[in-house]
Every structure is written in C-alpha cells, then in structure tokens.
Amino acid sequence: MPPTAEAGGEQGPPDPAASPLDGLPSLRGVARPSLWLLLVPVLLYGAAPFVANRIEPRVLGVPFLLAWVIAATVVSPLVIWLAARLDPAYRTGAVEPLPGDDDEGGRR
C-alpha cells in the first residue's frame, strides 16, 4: 500500500472555500457590554471645556482644566485596559474578522 500525502506529513492543496479563520474561536452573536467602558475617555476629554474650563481652584499648583486633562490622561489607559480584560474576545482568544477576511472585496 503506497503512503498517502497525509501519512507522510504533507498537506494537500488548500480548500478554496475554506477561510483562513476556520478553526479559530469566534464571537458571533456574543454580547460585549464591556466595550461601553471605552466611552469613559471620550466623555472625560469631551466634558473638559464644559465642566473644568476654569483656572480656579488650583490643583497641586496647576489650573483646574490642566489637572482635569492630566487626570483624564492617567485614567484613560486604565479604563482601556479594564475594557480589554472584561471583553470575552480577550478571554477566549477569539479573532475579530474584518469584512475582507471572508473573500475579495468583503462579499460573501
């Protein structure tokens, strides 16, 4: 009996209908509420002119607006880190396919 390509460790030609994402974990239909946390940095920076647009009080010797922006800059990476850790895609190692991953031009 002659050895087959699979027994010899060689793979046959790729299946043209197969996606490069086949066999990887997917999140189709799974809710991802942790991504709402990503609005926190947007709101912090967007609210600055309306909430913190004043010089007094001074916080550690800097105007309040500057202290607000510094605080938003420190808080933003922490919130982004937390949103990533709470996201089921991060916990399962799932891929997030782009429309172009299916085939040419994103058509199915």
Salt bridges, closest charged atoms under 4 A:
GLU56 OE2 - ARG58 NE 3.68
ASP87 OD2 - ARG32 NH2 2.60
GLU96 OE2 - ARG32 NH2 3.06
ASP102 OD2 - ARG108 NH2 3.09
